[in-house]
Amino acid sequence: MPRHMIQSILFASITLAASHAHAIDFGDLINKELGSLGKSTQKNSEPAASSNTPATTGTLKSAANLANFSNNDQVSSLKQALIQGAETAVASLAKENGYLGNDKVRIPLPESLQKADGLLRKFGMGKYADDLTTSINRAAETAVPEAKDLLVGAVNKMTVDDAKGILTGGSDAATQYFRKNTETALAGKFKPVVATSIQKVKLAETYDQFAEKGVQFGLIDKRDTKMDDYITRKAMDGLFLMMAEQEKAIRANPLEATGNLAKKIFSAIKF
């Protein structure tokens, strides 16, 4: 605090005390003065906040660049890119070890079975857990191709406003759009395929072998988990993750997009 302000406060304190005119809390008065000074100093020392943050500037730039393209071109180019991303994601998972061989999407044993897994391995019986994990991932790999037509159908239903929001949105805006608008419906149609896949890879038999060993140690109750629900959920999570990676790749490198129009529009909104 400047010296002249301290002197002023002390002088006022002495004068008022001598006159007995008012009973005043001088400590509170000084504290208020210090607080006021601190706020003033803080305001002067802080630069004015800019309304043009990078995110805001980038969004405005993208919106301005999109104005050079018709609504039809914007929607068409986005649909091209999304269909490309969906097909690539599905193809990467719909093969042997598509899930099992990818650390990002490999489906582990359900949490309710992991304790049994750990103990069985201690007794040299990890084979049962490994076989079950393999069967779970094989079921997902067999089922995931069925998602292709469903995803393409969701793309074709996209509105102009949806497209604009995705084009100017974050790096996974399209993936979030799918999750919000189609995940429940997709899972409902995906689950029967998973159930069929479970039969094809004889997962029930593999689970029986694993569960019987776990029951011996009192770790689990046989059939204590619904594998079709679990695999459906995890398979969808993996699919959306791979779609998000495809989306980010196209946004980062528009030349990877399919079609000249998609290349132009994604290049225009890149920031």
Summary of the structure (lengths in Angstrom):
residues: 271
radius of gyration: 31.4
end to end distance: 46.7
largest distance: 99.1
contacts: 794
relative contact order: 0.14
helix: 76%
strand: 0%
